[in-house]
Amino acid sequence: MTRGKKWAVGIVITAVVLGLVVYPNRESIVLNLLSFALKQYRPVGETQEVVWSTGEDPQGRTAAQRPPNIVLILADDLGWNDLSFGGGGVAGGTVPTPHIDSIAQQGVSFTNGYAANGTCAPSRAAIMSGRYGTRFGFEFTPTPPGMMELAALVPSDPNRLREIIPQHGSESVFFDNMGMPASEITLAELLSEHGYHTAHIGKWHLGRTNGMEAHKQGFDESLLMFSGLYLPEDHPDVVNSKQAFDPIDRFLWAVMDFAVSFNGQPAFAPDRYLTDYFTAQAIEVIEANRDRPFFLYLAHWAAHTPLQASREDYEALSHIENHRERVYAAMIRALDRGVGQVLEALKANGLENNTLVLFTSDNGGAGYIGLPDINSPYRGWKITLFEGGIHVPFFAKWPARIAPGTEVSDPVHHFDLYATAVAAAGANVPTDRIIDGVDLVPFATGVARGVPHRALFWRSGASQSALVDGWKLNVSNPPGRSWLFDLARDPTEQHDLSEARPDKLAELQAALDEHNAAQAAPLWPSQALAPINIDKDLSRPDDPDDEYIYWSN
């Protein structure tokens, strides 16, 4: 971004903040001002065709001789209970997800799969680097300019007993400069060096300048989700759900566009509902690369807010009475349909047997959408380190190697996707730095002995967690609270043993302290401390005795 544009954004944000302070009941006016200003410096062009490159195997190998293709599908904010796999599903299980489920049914389900973080960008950093993002300072989620300031300054909701606390000095790093340093060796870079054609579609959220963009971090081609609307708000084929109780939702509706960008070129509008568009583009990538090894990173936006469904999907779910739940269910329906179409494209092009398909979510479902059952039976939401925030669907399918219906119950982590893909490709992980991930295929095939990890850790400023030999420690400061759970006996974190087992509490705290001592300082400061009710979604009022954590962002 040019210096002039930075100044323009800074002036707009200052106007927004001052406007909310001076005119606290004029939120809509201020948001409209912000929306107008942002769209002036971030124009979106007309729909244009994306032409994906084609080519032959650079080594002239036949399909049987080539290493496996690798397709990594990452959902956004998908709740544990959003899938019908294992008896769950949205709206009481009435919205099945057969295509996503089939990845586990025809391959392996890692039943204790963990996201690298309770929010999106740090998880993506771990997936792309193969290690804890905190090893290189990627601790907090980059947020657009003005978002946390607005969230902290909008008129107080009388149902909320605790409010967002802004952190001063957060403006020292601009949004586009918050990302994964170019010095990290990404999964795409490794696979590209090993003869793979690499393509990214969808969300990135790991930086937009200084060599941090996807098309400069090892991806030969990148179709970037430039903004976040699934269709224009007033499009005849869209059905919207706005959550008045969520200040972040109000911000997103004001500032987001319907836009993508190809290889860093100017933004343009997709030609259909965003989830369907990303799916169609993924199919084109598969068809264009059927004669050479490829890595496709399909990073869907669904089912992240703003809640927008295609009218066709919405109308197909007339049995759901709650409008917000129906829109959300329709978004899940589109996501599952898209995954099915990608799997079918692999089959139709003769690639199914020798393709490693990986599927997971960047974190758990969000409490701020106001749907209480999305992470059932787990406690907590996105933006917590309770199981609801980090215990995610984690599936892999590779017919040539993994037997159908396999289950692995040992804890695994997002950074394992890196090591798994690298090993499948026949490449080696970097040796000049700590790589935290391990290859999961030996565990899925019964070859490996032991467990992938005895200990896993999470850190996002005020909220931190440790999982050691089945015991889980959650820490939040503020409010200066620790929870201890024996997940083997209490997988849904209902019984806090921090007082009953001070020995185990001290043991896990020491492990967490030792881990933290080996991590780097954050690359940018936290922008706010946000209180999150552990057991209630945002549509429900707080009570004084509710349990909550604070989250640094």
ZATOR-319043 format. One record per residue: x, y, z of N, C-alpha, C in turn; residue in one letter. Coordinates in steps of 0.02 Angstrom, whole numbers, plus 50000, padded with zeros to 5 digits. Last residue first. Layout:
BEGIN
XYZXYZXYZA
...
//
This chain:
BEGIN
496954949251041496924949350967497194955950940N
496744938951178497144944351149497124943851073S
495344935551275495724933751216496094939751189W
494794929251430494974935051389495444932751334Y
493364919051472494074920151463494174926851429I
492124914251594492344917551533493094917851531Y
490634908551670491354907851662491554910951595E
489374917751758489614914251698490374913951699D
488844925151862489234919251880489474915251819D
488104935651802488704937051841489144931051856P
487704931951631487524931851702488154932851742D
487354938851468487814936551520487474936351588D
486104933451349486394938251397486864934951446P
486454926851186486164925951253486494930751302R
487144928151070486454930351070486124930051139S
488384922351085488334929651095487614932151094L
488244907251185488374910851123488184918251132D
489014901951334488444905151302488654908451237K
490194897151391489624892551384489014895551349D
491174907051397491354900351376490744896251357I
491214923051334490834918551377490944911451353N
492614932551318492214927551283491874923051335I
493274948851302492994943751346492544939051308P
494744953851222494034952651213493784947351262A
495884966151206495724960451249494964959551246L
496714971351055496174971751104496164965451147A
497864969950981497454975950971496914976851023Q
499534965251020498824963851023498434970351016S
500884970050908500544969650972499814967650965P
501874959050807501484965150815501084964450879W
502614947850830502844952350778502474958950779L
502964942650999502494943950944502764949050894P
504514933651027504054939151044503574940350986A
504564915551013504784922350998504284927551023A
504834902151133504474905551079504714912751071Q
505374896051242505694894651178505354898151119A
504564899251347505244901851348505614900851282A
503434891751323503414898951309504124901851306N
503854879051370503694880151299503734887551282H
503964881851506504564879751469504454880651393E
502634884951536503154889951545503784888251505D
502034872551511501844878251471502374883751476L
502644864851611502744863051541502574868851496A
502144871551723502864871451712503024869651639A
500804868651710501014875651706501764876051693Q
500824854851728500654857551662500854864851655L
501234854451864501604850851813501464853751743E
500244861451932500924864151931501334860851876A
499164852751908499134859651886499834862651881L
499594841451975499534841151903499494848251873K
499544846652106500154843752080500144843652003D
498224850452128498734855752122499394853152095P
496854844452104497494841652083498014847252074R
495774852052149495844845152174496524842152158A
495894863952079495954864052152496074857052180E
495744859651946496314863851965496424864152040S
494794852351882495164848951935495754853151960L
493214854851819493844858151832494184854951892D
492264846551714492464846051784493174848751793H
492024847551578491484849551624491724850051696Q
492664844351452492904849551499492354852051545E
492414833751371492044839951357492164845351409T
493134822751417493334825851353492974832351337P
493564816151545493114821951539493274825751475D
494474806151542493854804951578493334810451567R
495434811951462495274804851453494614803051486A
495604824851508495204823851447495034816451436L
495504832251647495754825751628495344823551567D
495874849551663495414844251645495794837851628F
495894865151742496264858951730495764853351717L
496044882751725495604876851726496034870751710W
496374898351801496624892251770496104886751777S
496354916251792496004909951806496344904251768R
496414930251772496844926951820496554920151841G
495524934551673495414936851741495864933551793P
496964942951598496424942251646495934936751626P
497234926351580497454931751625497464938351588N
496874909551577496664916051552496854921351603S
497254893051529497434898851571497164905051538V
497004875851538496804882051506496934887751555N
497704860151520497714866251560497494872051516L
497364843151515497304849551480497274855351530K
498064827151492497844832351539497874839151504W
498624818851397497914818451409497634823351459G
499984822551394499784815751414499054815451434D
499544838951393500114834551408499854827851432V
499194853851329498914847051329499494842251335L
498944870551376499414865051368499024858551372A
498644887751333498424881051349498984876051339S
498084904751355498594899851340498344892951362Q
497644921651334497414914751336497964909951314S
498354933551319498014932151382497794924951390A
499234927651188499244932851239498924930651304G
498944913751143498724919951112498664925251166S
499524897551122499634904051155499364909651113R
499664880151155499324885651120499454892051158W
500414863851133500334870251168499994875451123F
500594846451174500434851751126500284858151165L
501454831151201501254837651226501124842451167A
501684819651132501514819051204501244825651230R
501194815450970501404820851015501214819151087H
500974802950907501264808550870501554813950915P
501554788651001501044793650986501364799350948V
502084771750962502044777651004501494782350982G
502494767550792502394765850862502394772150904R
501834766450626502184770050679502014767250748A
500954758650552501674757350548502044760450608V
499624761250536499824756550589500554755050590G
499194771050453499294764350423499534759250474T
499174782350528498544780250497498594773150468A
500494783450562500014782250616499344779950588F
501084786050437501254779950474500784778450532P
500424798750409500254792750372500474786450407V
500904809950476500354806250506500184799750470L
502424816850515502054813450463501524808950495D
502354831150623502594824450607502154821550552V
502894848150664502434843150638502764836450626G
503914856950698503534853750752503084848050728D
505514860150657504864858550626504474854450677I
506734871950685506314866950718505674866250677I
507934873250550507464876150599507054870550630R
508594866950451508924872850480508484876350532D
507964857050385508374854950442508714860850476T
506324855250313506944859050325507314856650387P
505824838650260505684844950295506344848650305V
505924831650097506154831850166505984838650196N
504834822049987505304827450002505504827050076A
503824813749950504504811149946505034816449958G
502544817549970502854819749907503554816849898A
502334813150098501974809850043502284811549976A
503114822350169503324815350166502974811650109A
502334834050148503034833850126503274826550119V
501124830550210501144831950139501854831450111A
501574829050344501244823550309501274824550233T
502084841550378502534835850376502234830050338A
500844848850365501454850650329501904844650321Y
500004843050458499814842950387500424844350343L
500514846050582500644839450555500454838850481D
500024858150619500674858250587500884851350562F
498774854550677498804857450611499494857150579H
498944838750762498934846050761498994848550689H
498274825550866498684827950810498534835350802V
498084813450994498054820450974498534822050916P
497454797350945497984801450975497924808650952D
496534790150873496284794150928496814798450962S
496114786550712496694787650755496474792350810V
495284775050607495224780250659495874780450698E
494774770650442495294770750494495154776450543T
493934769050332493664768250399494174768150455G
495084762050212494454765450229494254764150302P
496864763750228496264759550224495644763450244A
497984772750128497604772650191496974768550183I
498594771850000498984770450060498554769250123R
497764774349893498354770149880498714768149944A
496814783349947496634776349935497234771749923P
496834794050059497344792350010497254784949994W
496194806550161496024801050116496584800250065K
495874813050322496334812050267496114805950226A
495244825450438495164819450397495714819150344F
494614832750565495304831850542495324825250504F
493654844850652493674839150606494354838850573P
494424850750808494124851750742494094845250702V
494614859750946494514852750928494104852650863H
494614873450974495194870650940495124863250922I
493434877751034493804882450993494354879250952G
492944867451110492524870151057492884874851010G
493944865951208493904861251153493464863751095E
494664882251240494264876451260494154872151198F
495234893251192495634887251187495294881351222L
494254904451090494444901551155494884895551141T
493924908150963494174913451008494184910951080I
492594896650944493144900450914493304906250960K
492054891051107491954893251038492624895151007W
491464879651237491854885051208491734885951134G
491394861751250491304868451278491714873551238R
490664849451140491224852751172491044859751197Y
489814841151068489694841951140490224846051177P
489444856650987489234851351033489594844851016S
489664867550911490254863850933490074858150980N
488384872250881488844870950826489464866950847I
487324875850964487514868750959488064867250910D
486894889450966487204886451025487504879551015P
487194903150872486924896350865487264891950917L
487774916050858487154915050894486814908350884G
488954920050808488414919350759487754917650793I
489884920050909489574926550893489054925950838Y
490484907950923489914909350966489554915650947G
491024898550784491034904950819490394905950861A
491854882450784491314886950766491284893050811G
493684880950783492994878850794492494884150774G
494824882950644494664883150716493944880850723N
495024878950514495544883050546495444883750621D
494714861550481494474868450489495004872450526S
495144849550352495074851750421494774858750422T
495764836850248495214841350263495214843050337F
496694830950111496694832750182496134837750194L
497054818350000496584823650015496574824750091V
498204812649891498114813549963497654819549974L
497944802449754497904809349779497794809149854T
497824790449683498474792949704498464800349720N
496474788449658496844783549696497504786149723N
496024799649580495774798349647496244793849688E
496284802749450496774804649499496604802549570L
495464802549337495894796849351496414797949404G
494564812549326495204813549291495704807949306N
493534808649407493414809049335494054809849295A
494134809849534493944803349508493874803549432K
494284823749544494864819449550494724812549520L
492934827249533493404829449481494044825249484A
492424822249653492204819249590492674821149533E
493034830849743493194823749746492994820249681L
492394842749703493124842149698493324834749698V
491074839649736491254840949666492004840549655Q
491154838449875490964832649834491164833549761G
491444851549908491944846349922491794840149881V
490214857349868490844859049835491384853949847G
489334851849961489244850449890489884851849851R
489854857650078489874850450069489794848549995D
489584871350052490264869050065490324861550052L
488194871250042488604873149985489324870749992A
487864867350173487644863250116488074864850054R
488344878150245488654871550255488484866950196I
487424887650200488134888650187488514882050194M
486254882450252486324882850180487054883950160A
486504884350387486444877550362486524877450286A
486424898550391487054895050407487054887950380Y
485084900350358485604903250316486264899550328V
484504893550467484374891250398484894894050350R
484904900950576485134894050570485044891450499E
484204912850547484934912850553485214905750545R
482844908250550483144911150489483904910850492H
482154893750609482584899350629482954902050568N
481604882750540481194888650556481614894750572E
481894871850414482244875250469481894881850482I
481274867250302481074864250365481394867650425H
481844872650189481254875950216481024873050283S
483024871550113483024869750184482424872950220L
483034876449987483034869149993482974866850065A
483194889850002482524887449989482484879849994E
484594890350019484144892550072483444889550062Y
485064886349894485204882249953484734883950010D
484554897149817484374890249801484494885549861E
485164908449870484434907649878484224900449864R
486634905649963486314906249898485564904949907S
486884915250114486754908950078486504910450008A
487884922650232487554923550167487484916850133Q
488524930050368488114924350349487704926050287L
490194936350349489474937450357489074931450332P
490714921950447490274927650435490594932350384T
491234906050379491364912250414490824917450400H
491264892650340490634895950350490694902250392A
491914898750186491344895950223491594892050283A
493094900950122492874906050171492314903350213W
494314888050086493644890850083493544896250137H
495664885250013495514888250078494844891850075A
496484873449942495814876349934495574878750002L
497904870449869497694872849935497044876649925Y
498574857849778498024862649779497834864149850L
499934852649695499704854049763499184859449758F
500284840049572500074846749593499874846749666F
501154832049440500994832349512500794839449531P
500254831749283500864833149321500674833249396R
499064830349216499644826949188500294828549224D
498104838249275498024831049282498634827149255R
497954851849281498574848949306498554841349311N
496724855949239497314858849206497954855249224A
495884849249328495884847349257496504849949221E
496194856249447496294849049442496334846849369I
495804869249413496494867849430496644860449422V
494434867349395494834869349338495584868049351E
494074864549526493994859349475494404860949413I
494324877049582494714871249604494674865549554A
493334884549522494024885949506494484880249527Q
492204878949583492274878649510492994879849489A
492454882549718492414875549698492534874849623T
492394896449712493024893349730493024885949710F
491024897449676491554900049632492224896749648Y
490354892349785490294888849721490834891049672D
490724902249877490904895249889490874891249825T
490164914049814490884913249825491084905949836L
489084914249675489144913549748489844910949765Y
489954920749528489414917149562489544917249637R
491044926849474490454926349431489874922649464D
491934939649571491814932849546491164932549507P
492634955449528492074951749557492034944649529A
494364959449563493784959149519493244954849552F
495874968749596495304964749617494734964949566A
497414967849503496844971549531496244966949545P
498554954149552498284959149505497674962649535Q
499044943849628499204950649647498954956049601G
498474932149571499204933449569499384940749581N
496914938949566497324933449540498054935549534F
495654941849686496224944449649496654938549628S
493914945749721494494941349722495054944649682V
492434951449806493024952549765493554947149775A
491324960649872491284954249838491854954349787F
491844968850024491634968749955491584961549931D
491574975950189491764970650143491474971450073M
491144985650279491784986650245491934981450191V
489894982750336490034989450313490644989750267A
489924969650375489434971550325489604978450296W
490914970650476491044966950414490564968950359L
490274978050578490864980750545490974977250477F
489284969350617489084975950590489674979150553R
490074959050667489644957850609489444964450577D
490614965050778491064963250723490654962050660I
489514966350864489814972450835490284970850777P
488064957450869488784956450859489094962650827D
486714958750873487044958350938487804957850931F
486264958150744486304964750775486684964750840A
486784949250617486724948350689486814955050724Q
485964945550467486384950250504486244949350578K
485924935450331485734935550402486214940150438S
485304934750162485764937150213485474936150283N
485334926650011484924927650071485404929150128V
485484930149835485774929249901485254930349955V
485084933449709485184926349723485474925049792D
485034947349692484404943549695484484936249714P
486084956849802486034952349744485394948249748H
486414965449903485754966349871485664961849810D
487724961749940487184961449989486494961649957E
488574951249824488374957849846487754957449890P
489124936049903488794939349847488664946549870L
490004934650006489884928849964489514930749899Y
491274946150054490574944850040490524938649995L
492674948950079492334943550111491584942650101G
494144950949976493724953550029493284947750052S
494964942449904495194949349916494794952649971F
495534927349899494924930549922495124937649945M
496604924349760496524926749828495814929249842L
497314912749678496684916349671496464918249741L
498914910049624498514911449683497894915549665S
500224899549569499614903349552499204904249616E
501324894549632501394896749562500804901049541D
501774898249794501214896349751501324899149681F
502814903349869502864896649843502304894349798G
502514916249907502704911449959502664904349933Q
501974924149816502684925149828502954920549882K
500654921349816501004920249752501744921949757H
500324925049948500334918049929500734916849865A
501404937650019500824935649981500884928349959E
502564942050077502144937550117501534935050079M
503364951550019503494944650003503084939650042G
502824963850064503484961650085503614954250075N
501044960650092501614964650069502264961050087T
500044953750152499924956050084500494960250056R
499734939650264500104945550242499994947150169G
498924928950280499604928450306500044934050280L
497684926950223497724929950290498404929250322H
496924918450126497644917950140497774920450211W
495544910350046495814914550099496564913350108K
495694905149877495304907049935495674911549983G
496874894049816496224897049803495904898849869I
498444890449745498064892549804497414895749782H
499514878149679498964882949668498594884149733A
500984871749606500624873649667500114879049653T
501714857549540501394863849523500944865649582H
503184849849605502464850649606502264857449577Y
504554848049620504244846549556503494847049553G
505084852249738505084845049726504684843249664H
504854865549746505544863449735505594856049718E
503504864549779503704867449714504414865349697S
503574859749908503284855549856503474858049786L
504174870849973504484864249974504234859849917L
503224880949948503914881649925504264874849922E
502084875950013502074877049940502784877549913A
502484876350146502334869950115502354870550039L
503794888850165503104886450164503054879550132T
504914894150272504894889750213504214886550210I
505064911350318504794904650332504764900650267E
505414923450268505964918950286505714911950304S
504314931150256504524927650196505094922750210A
503254929550400503854932150367504054927850307P
501534931350394502074926450403502694928750366M
500924947550450500904941250415501484936750432G
500504963750429500454958450479500424951850443M
500424972850330501094970750350501094965550405N
499104976250319499404972550263500104969850280D
498914983650443498604977150430498954973150376F
500404990950514499804991450473499564984450454F
500904993350678500994989150619500354989250579V
500455002250773501155002750752501314998450691S
499235001750829499265004650763499985004850736E
499304997550959499194992450908499244995150837S
499405006551061500015005151023499925000150967G
498284999351180498605005151149499255003151115H
496914989151162497624989251182497974994851145Q
495234989451227495724990951174496434991251203P
494244977351288494734982151313495244983551257I
492514973951282493164973651249493624979151275I
491644970451437491734973751373492444972851347E
490394961551523491104962851515491224965551445R
489054959751515489314962051579490064963651576L
487854962951397488554961051406488814964051471R
486604968051383486654960951399487364958651413N
486774981051342486604979951412486624972551432P
488124985251244487544980951245487374979451318D
488715001651209488744995651251488084991851250S
489075007351046488665007951106488615001251144P
490805004151002490095004450986489685004651050V
492115002651042491795009151052491055009451034L
492624990251014492684992651083492274998951095A
492384989150879492074984250924492094986650996A
493194999450830492464999950825492124995250875L
494444994050859494255000450888493495001350887E
494414982650782494394981850854494224988350889M
494374989050652493884984050673493844983450749M
495354998050608494735000750636494264995550666G
496024987850483496064994050521495384996450544P
495774970050510495754976050468495774982350511P
496954959950600496264962350590496284968850551T
497914945450624497864952050593497134953950582P
497974937150777497654937350712497644944450683T
499564933950855498904937050853498634937250782F
500784927250830500374925450888499664927950883E
502104924450757501424924950731500944922550785F
503424922650798503074928750817502374929550791G
503984910550770504224916250731503784922350741F
503384902350861504114901750854504394907650814R
502044904250848502384908250899503134907450897T
501664894550759501744901350734502114905750784G
502454879050763502084883950802502204890950773Y
502554872650593502784873650661502344878650698R
502294872450459502454866150491502684866850563G
501884883150383502584883050405502784876450436S
500534881650354500984883250299501724882650318M
499994878850480499894874150425500414875350370I
500334890350552500604883850572500554878750516A
499594899950483500324900650486500644893950505A
498314895650508498564895350439499324895950437R
498234898650645498174891750622498454890950552S
498334912650642498874908650672498844901350653P
497074915650572497724916750541498294912950575A
495894911350658496074908850592496804909650572C
495894905550830495704910050776496104908350713T
496424896350915495704897450918495454902550869G
497634885850833497444891750870496684892150871N
497844874250765498424877350795498254883250839A
496624861650801496844867650765497434870550801A
496774844050818496764850650848496994856050799Y
495914828650826496294833350786496224840450813G
495474816150877495714821450920496184826050881N
495204808050770494634810150812494834815450863T
495544807950615495944809150675495454812350726F
494984796350504494764801850546495224802150607S
495464791150341495574791150413495274797350445V
494444785350214495134786250235495194785850311G
493144785050189493564781650140494314782350157Q
492674792450296492424785650286492864781650238Q
493314804750278493474800650336493264793450325A
492704808350158493444808550163493664804250221I
491344808150182491634802650143492404802550146S
491034820050246491054813850286491424808350249D
490954828250134491504829150182491584822850224I
489804821950080490424822350041491034823550086H
488724822650170488984816150149489664816550114P
488084830450279488694832450243489044826150216T
486344834650307486914830150304487484832950263P
485374842050403485744844650346486374840350340V
484844837250518484414836950459484744839750396T
485454837950641485674832750595485274832250531G
484934849150704484764842550729484954836850683G
485534859250625484804858650631484604851450651A
487024850950569486644857050583485894855350586V
487784836450647487464840050591487064845950614G
488204819750701488064826850713487694829850654G
488634806650682487964807950710487794815050723G
489834805250618489804803650690489144805250722G
489514817950505489964812450523489944811250599F
488864829450483488444823750503488864817650519S
489574844550548489604838850503489154833150529L
489484853550649489204855550584489194849750534D
490104850850767489444847950757489114850150692N
491264858250760491314851050765490654847750748W
491114871650640491014868750706491074861150704G
492214881050545491764875250544491714872250613L
493004892250517492524892550572492024886750571D
493274886750356493384892450401492824892650453D
494184872650287493574876550300493724882050350A
495324867750173495274870850239494634874850243L
496024854750090495414858750093495334861250165I
497324850349992497184852450060496574857050059L
497904838149893497354843049896497204844349970V
499194832149799498994833949867498474839449864I
499664817849703499414824649707499194825949778N
501074807249738500354808849742500224816249735P
502314805349606502114805749676501384808049680P
502174794749459502194801349491502034800849565R
501954782649401502624784049427502654790549467Q
500674782549351500844777649402501524779049435A
500754792549254500324793649313500504788849369A
502504793649205501804791749194501414793049258T
503654807549193503404801449225502684800149205R
504374818649150504124813949102503854807549131G
504724828449236505184822849232504934817349185Q
503684837549232504354839849210504854834149204P
502164833049164502634831349217503344833349194D
501484847149074501644840149081502104839149142E
500174859549099500844857149085500914849749096G
499324875449117499334868149108500044866049093T
498674888749220499184885849175499114878249172S
497054895749213497554892049250498044888849201W
496304910549197496584905349154497164902049192V
494824917749243495484915649268495724909849224V
493904931349176494064924249175494764923049204E
493074943549279493524941649225493704934249231Q
491914956149326492104949049324492574947649265T
492604972749352492104968049327492384960949328E
493474977949505493304978049435492774972849416G
493444987949645493344981049621493104981349549V
494554998749739494034997549689494024990249666P
495005005149865495034998049852494504996149800R
494775018349890495465016549878495545009149862Y
493375018149900493695022849854494415020749839Q
493055009249997492905007249928493195012149877K
493395016550111493775010550093493655008550020L
492415026750111493125028350103493525022250081A
491205019650128491315023850069492055025050057F
491425013650254491295009650194491445013550131S
491535024950336492095020350329492015016150266L
490235030150322490815034150303491415029650291L
489505019750376489405021450306489985025650280N
489945020450507490105014550467490005015850393L
489385032850544490115031950544490315025950502V
488025030150532488325035450493489075034550488I
487855019950625487725018550555488035023850510S
488145026150750488565020850723488465019950648E
487745036350832487745037450760488175032150725R
487865036850966487255033850940487195034750865N
489035043550996489005036451009488375033050982P
489865055050940489175053450923489055045850933Y
491135055150995490735061250998489995059850986V
491545041850973491615044951039491145050851046V
491275039650841490935035350890490995038250960L
492095049350783491375049550773490995045450823G
493355045050819493095051350846492345051850839L
493365033250741493435032950813493155039250846V
493215038650611492745033750637492765033650713V
494315047050598493635049850594493125045150624A
495315037350606495275042550657494585045750658T
495025030550489494955027050553494905032150609I
495315040550393494645037650399494535034450466V
496665042650416496195048150426495485045450435I
497175029950381497265032550448496775038150464G
496865029450245496535024750291496595027250362V
497695039750201496965040150191496595035550239A
498955034950234498715041050265497955041550259W
498975023950149499005022950221498755029050258K
498945030550025498365026450045498365025150120K
500195036750029499585040650025498975036850047G
501085025850030501055030250089500405034450089R
500265011149961500665017249957500585021350021T
500434994050000500005000050000500445006250000M
//
